[in-house]
């Protein structure tokens, strides 16, 4: 995976195009207004397939599913014919462009165009447009409010944008070369992602088995008489949740730092969360006087707990008023329950206590109290937690390695495409 090992062209010249730099002397440049024609044909009626431009290409949208953003009236959408280019030029950060394999309609805000140049292959032109997104080349020529995700490429800037044009036979070589290379890379990425999925599944099984059965495979078992729990070691107890955790309504203290409840990292300082994800988060601006105090090792019911379980607090501070704070009793080992309260079986047990998605409800203390919990002896809880952490750490290291390898493959693919279509490497 070394692009530097690829052959290069003998003679290069300045393209006079800022984003492009030097290109082979046998190549040309041309503005898009001399390459493509923007189409704007309004459907005028309902009926055609509604198309969506995604990072995975143009797809037919299932408007009956209710998923994603839906329009009340699709008659104002613009026509796309099979073979047309369609581009989300309204979002140069997460948008994309593709050649449609379908007849249909797309949002009137998108840009539909056709290649009318006989000396430019559609497949090569598409590669140029796609690196415009992946390499954020279009971003330099955009306008709008980038921090809000509204960074668009106006028609004038689009038309004046210059692209490289190799001889037609060279375009074919580039397209064929990249088609083969990309297929190989994509298959390697698919294998890595499948390995990651299996590792994540193994991690979940490790946690599930350890927290529900303990570490002694020969321990006698008993029926817990609780549907979601099933069989547990005979010496474990079952308790009402409200006797293991109490609801704390203490308001934020004067020196409390702001915390964020996250599915991935638990309840942590907001600044720490911003560092981990590499972006700013929306700050609380209302009901500041109603924020709640959180102690280390409390558990928090957040708006997403019905999907991902309860979040453990890894820091003292305050959190938004709409969240529910659970303070553990002395019978609760936070490490053990940190795993238990995020198992799939427990999450499912929470979900059937209410219609959270359908009714837009928040998970409440009453929902939590409606799901009984099993309790191993405290020392055994600690032993199980240590065992799980050791196993999960090893799996997480393996996942991290696979993710790093997958990311490197994706970066190589992007760099290889960019180098080939801009003349930085020679395809023979």
C-alpha positions in Angstrom: 0.0 0.0 0.0 2.7 2.5 -1.0 1.6 5.0 -3.6 5.2 6.3 -3.8 6.1 2.9 -5.4 3.7 3.6 -8.4 5.3 4.9 -11.7 5.0 8.6 -12.4 4.9 10.7 -15.6 8.1 11.9 -17.1 7.0 15.4 -17.9 4.8 17.6 -15.8 3.6 21.2 -16.2 1.8 23.7 -14.0 -2.0 23.3 -14.6 -2.7 26.9 -13.5 -5.4 25.4 -11.4 -5.0 26.0 -7.6 -6.3 22.7 -6.4 -4.6 20.6 -9.0 -1.0 21.7 -9.2 1.2 20.0 -11.8 -0.3 17.6 -14.4 1.3 15.5 -17.2 2.1 17.6 -20.3 -0.3 15.5 -22.4 -3.3 16.4 -20.2 -5.6 19.4 -20.5 -7.8 21.3 -18.1 -11.3 22.5 -18.8 -14.0 24.4 -16.8 -17.1 22.4 -16.0 -19.4 24.8 -18.0 -17.7 23.4 -21.1 -18.0 19.8 -19.9 -21.5 19.3 -18.3 -25.0 20.8 -18.7 -27.1 21.4 -15.6 -30.6 20.1 -15.9 -33.6 21.4 -14.1 -36.7 19.5 -15.0 -39.5 19.6 -12.4 -41.6 16.4 -12.3 -45.0 18.3 -11.9 -46.7 15.2 -10.5 -46.5 12.4 -8.0 -45.5 8.9 -8.9 -41.8 8.6 -9.9 -39.4 6.9 -7.6 -37.9 9.3 -5.0 -34.1 9.0 -5.1 -31.7 9.8 -2.2 -28.0 10.7 -2.7 -26.0 8.9 0.0 -22.3 8.2 0.6 -22.9 4.8 -0.8 -24.4 6.1 -4.0 -27.9 7.1 -5.3 -30.6 4.9 -3.8 -34.4 4.6 -4.1 -35.9 6.1 -1.0 -38.7 4.1 0.8 -41.1 7.0 1.5 -43.6 4.6 3.1 -41.1 3.7 5.9 -41.2 7.2 7.4 -37.4 7.2 7.9 -35.3 10.2 7.2 -36.5 13.6 6.0 -39.7 13.3 4.0 -41.4 16.0 1.8 -45.2 16.6 1.9 -45.3 16.9 -1.9 -42.9 15.3 -4.3 -44.4 16.9 -7.4 -41.9 19.8 -7.0 -39.0 17.4 -7.2 -36.7 17.4 -10.3 -36.4 14.6 -12.8 -33.4 12.3 -12.9 -32.9 9.9 -15.8 -30.7 6.8 -15.6 -27.2 7.9 -16.5 -27.6 11.5 -15.1 -25.2 12.8 -12.5 -26.9 13.9 -9.3 -25.0 15.9 -6.7 -25.9 17.2 -3.2 -24.1 20.5 -3.6 -25.9 21.9 -0.5 -23.6 20.0 1.9 -20.0 19.8 0.9 -19.0 18.1 4.1 -21.2 15.0 4.2 -22.9 15.2 0.7 -21.9 13.2 -2.3 -22.4 12.7 -6.0 -23.1 9.7 -8.2 -24.4 8.6 -11.6 -28.0 7.4 -11.2 -28.8 3.8 -12.1 -32.5 4.7 -11.7 -35.2 6.9 -13.3 -36.8 9.0 -10.6 -36.8 12.4 -8.9 -34.6 14.1 -6.4 -34.9 17.1 -4.1 -35.1 20.4 -6.0 -32.2 21.6 -3.9 -29.8 19.1 -5.5 -27.9 19.5 -8.8 -28.6 17.2 -11.7 -26.3 17.4 -14.8 -25.1 15.5 -17.8 -21.8 15.1 -19.4 -21.9 16.4 -23.0 -18.2 16.0 -23.8 -17.3 13.2 -26.2 -13.7 13.2 -25.0 -14.5 12.6 -21.3 -15.7 9.3 -19.9 -18.6 9.4 -17.4 -16.7 7.0 -15.1 -13.6 9.2 -15.1 -15.7 12.4 -14.6 -17.4 10.7 -11.6 -14.1 10.0 -10.0 -13.1 13.6 -10.3 -16.4 14.7 -8.7 -16.1 12.2 -5.9 -12.6 13.3 -4.9 -14.0 16.8 -4.8 -15.9 15.5 -1.7 -13.5 13.0 -0.2 -10.5 15.4 -0.5 -12.7 18.5 0.5 -11.7 20.2 -2.8 -15.2 21.6 -3.4 -15.2 22.9 0.2 -12.6 25.6 -0.8 -15.0 26.9 -3.4 -18.2 26.8 -1.3 -20.3 29.4 0.5 -22.5 29.3 3.5 -22.2 28.5 7.2 -19.9 25.5 7.5 -20.3 25.1 11.3 -24.0 24.5 10.8 -23.4 22.0 8.0 -24.7 24.4 5.3 -21.8 24.8 3.0 -22.9 24.7 -0.7 -21.3 25.0 -4.1 -23.1 27.8 -6.0 -23.8 27.2 -9.7 -21.3 30.0 -10.8 -18.5 28.4 -8.8 -19.5 25.0 -10.1 -19.4 26.1 -13.7 -16.0 27.9 -13.3 -14.4 24.8 -11.5 -11.6 23.4 -13.6 -10.9 19.7 -13.9 -8.0 17.7 -15.5 -8.6 15.8 -18.7 -6.2 13.1 -19.8 -6.3 11.6 -23.3 -9.3 9.3 -23.7 -7.2 6.1 -23.8 -5.5 7.2 -20.6 -8.9 7.8 -19.0 -9.9 4.2 -19.8 -6.7 2.9 -18.2 -7.3 4.9 -15.1 -10.9 3.8 -14.8 -10.1 0.1 -15.3 -7.1 0.3 -12.9 -9.1 1.9 -10.2 -12.1 -0.3 -10.6 -9.9 -3.4 -10.0 -7.9 -1.7 -7.1 -11.0 -0.3 -5.4 -12.7 -3.7 -5.6 -9.7 -5.4 -3.9 -9.5 -2.7 -1.2 -13.3 -2.7 -0.6 -13.2 -6.5 -0.1 -10.3 -6.1 2.4 -12.3 -3.4 4.3 -15.4 -5.7 4.3 -13.4 -8.5 5.8 -12.0 -6.2 8.5 -15.5 -4.9 9.3 -16.9 -8.4 9.6 -14.0 -9.3 12.0 -14.9 -6.2 14.0 -18.5 -7.2 14.1 -17.6 -10.7 15.4 -15.3 -9.3 18.0 -18.0 -6.9 19.3 -20.4 -9.9 19.4 -17.9 -11.9 21.4 -17.5 -9.0 23.8 -21.3 -8.8 24.3 -21.4 -12.6 24.9 -18.5 -12.4 27.4 -20.3 -9.8 29.4 -23.7 -11.5 29.1 -22.5 -14.9 30.3 -20.3 -13.5 33.2 -22.9 -11.2 34.7 -25.8 -13.7 34.4 -24.0 -16.9 35.3 -20.9 -15.9 37.3 -17.4 -17.4 36.9 -18.0 -20.9 38.3 -19.5 -23.1 35.5 -20.3 -25.8 38.1 -22.3 -23.6 40.4 -25.8 -24.9 41.1 -28.5 -22.8 39.4 -32.1 -21.8 40.3 -35.0 -20.2 38.6 -35.1 -16.5 39.4 -38.8 -16.4 38.6 -38.2 -13.2 36.6 -38.7 -13.6 32.9 -35.8 -11.5 31.7 -33.4 -13.0 34.1 -34.1 -16.8 33.9 -31.6 -19.1 35.6 -29.0 -17.6 38.0 -26.6 -19.2 40.5 -28.5 -20.5 43.5 -26.7 -18.3 46.0 -27.6 -15.1 44.1 -30.5 -12.9 45.2 -33.2 -11.1 43.3 -34.2 -7.6 44.5 -36.6 -4.8 43.5 -34.5 -2.2 41.7 -35.8 0.6 43.9 -34.2 -1.1 47.0 -30.8 -1.2 45.3 -30.9 2.3 43.9 -32.6 5.4 45.2 -33.6 8.4 43.0 -31.6 11.5 43.8 -33.2 14.9 43.1 -30.4 17.0 44.6 -29.9 20.2 42.6 -26.5 21.1 41.2 -23.9 22.4 43.6 -22.1 25.8 43.1 -18.8 24.3 42.0 -20.2 21.4 39.9 -18.7 21.0 36.4 -21.0 20.2 33.5 -21.3 16.5 32.6 -22.4 14.8 29.4 -24.3 11.4 29.5 -22.9 9.4 26.6 -23.6 5.8 25.5 -20.0 5.2 24.6 -18.1 6.8 27.5 -20.6 6.9 30.3 -21.2 10.2 32.2 -18.1 12.3 31.9 -17.1 16.0 31.9 -18.4 17.8 28.9 -15.0 19.1 28.0 -13.6 15.5 28.1 -16.3 14.3 25.8 -15.5 17.1 23.3 -11.9 16.1 23.4 -12.8 12.4 22.7 -15.1 13.1 19.8 -13.2 16.0 18.4 -16.1 18.4 18.2 -18.0 20.9 20.2 -21.4 19.9 21.7 -24.5 22.0 22.3 -24.3 23.7 25.7 -27.3 23.8 28.1 -28.8 27.3 28.0 -32.2 26.8 29.7 -33.2 25.6 33.2 -29.7 26.0 34.5 -31.0 26.4 38.0 -32.7 23.0 37.7 -29.6 21.0 36.8 -29.1 17.9 39.0 -26.0 17.0 41.1 -24.3 13.7 40.2 -21.9 11.8 42.4 -19.1 9.5 41.2 -20.5 6.0 40.5 -24.1 7.2 40.3 -26.1 5.9 37.4 -28.0 8.2 35.0 -31.1 7.5 33.0 -30.8 9.7 29.8 -33.0 10.2 26.8 -31.2 7.3 25.0 -31.2 4.8 27.9 -34.1 2.9 26.4 -31.7 2.1 23.5 -28.4 1.6 25.2 -28.9 1.1 28.8 -28.0 3.2 31.9 -24.9 5.3 32.0 -22.4 5.2 34.9 -20.9 8.4 36.2 -17.2 8.5 36.1 -17.0 12.0 37.6 -18.8 14.3 40.0 -20.7 17.2 38.6 -24.1 18.2 37.3 -26.3 17.2 34.4 -29.5 18.4 32.7 -32.7 18.5 34.7 -34.6 16.0 32.5 -32.3 13.1 33.4 -32.9 10.7 36.3 -30.1 10.2 38.9 -29.8 6.8 40.5 -27.7 6.5 43.7 -26.5 2.9 44.4 -26.8 1.2 47.8 -23.9 -0.5 49.6 -25.0 -3.8 47.9 -24.1 -2.5 44.5 -20.6 -2.8 43.0 -20.5 0.0 40.3 -18.1 -2.0 38.1 -20.4 -5.0 38.0 -23.6 -3.1 37.5 -21.9 -0.9 34.9 -21.8 -4.0 32.8 -25.2 -5.5 33.8 -27.2 -2.3 33.1 -26.0 -2.2 29.6 -26.6 -5.8 28.6 -29.0 -6.4 25.7 -31.3 -8.5 27.9 -31.7 -5.8 30.5 -32.2 -3.1 27.8 -35.0 -5.2 26.3 -36.6 -5.6 29.8 -36.6 -1.8 30.1 -38.1 -1.3 26.7 -41.1 -3.5 27.3 -42.1 -1.3 30.4 -43.3 1.5 28.0 -43.8 2.7 24.4 -40.8 5.1 24.3 -40.4 5.4 20.6 -44.1 5.4 19.6 -45.2 7.9 22.3 -42.0 10.0 22.6 -41.7 9.1 26.3 -38.6 9.5 28.4 -37.5 6.6 30.5 -38.5 7.3 34.1 -37.6 6.0 37.6 -40.9 4.1 37.5 -39.8 2.2 34.4 -36.5 1.5 36.1 -38.2 0.3 39.2 -40.4 -2.0 37.2 -37.4 -4.2 36.2 -36.1 -6.4 39.0 -32.4 -7.1 39.3 -30.3 -10.0 40.5 -27.5 -9.4 43.0 -24.4 -11.7 43.5 -22.5 -11.3 46.8 -20.5 -8.0 46.7 -17.1 -9.7 46.5 -18.2 -11.9 43.7 -19.5 -8.9 41.8 -16.0 -7.4 42.0 -14.4 -10.6 40.8 -16.8 -10.8 37.9 -16.1 -7.2 36.9 -12.4 -7.8 37.0 -12.8 -10.8 34.7 -15.0 -8.9 32.3 -12.6 -6.0 32.1 -9.7 -8.2 31.4 -11.5 -10.0 28.6 -13.0 -6.8 27.2 -9.7 -5.0 27.2 -8.1 -7.7 25.1 -11.1 -7.7 22.7 -11.1 -3.9 22.5 -7.4 -3.9 21.6 -8.1 -6.3 18.8 -11.1 -4.2 17.6 -8.9 -1.0 17.7 -6.2 -2.8 15.6 -8.8 -3.9 13.0 -10.4 -0.4 13.0 -6.9 1.1 12.4 -6.3 -1.3 9.6 -9.7 -0.5 8.0 -9.1 3.2 8.3 -5.7 2.9 6.7 -7.2 0.9 3.8 -9.9 3.6 3.3 -7.3 6.4 3.3 -5.1 4.5 0.9 -8.1 4.0 -1.4 -8.9 7.8 -1.4 -5.2 8.7 -1.9 -4.8 6.2 -4.8 -7.9 7.5 -6.6 -6.8 11.1 -6.1 -3.3 10.4 -7.4 -4.5 8.5 -10.4 -7.1 10.9 -11.6 -5.0 14.0 -11.1 -1.9 12.6 -12.8 0.3 12.2 -9.7 0.9 8.6 -10.6 1.0 7.0 -14.0 -1.4 4.2 -14.9 0.1 1.9 -17.5 
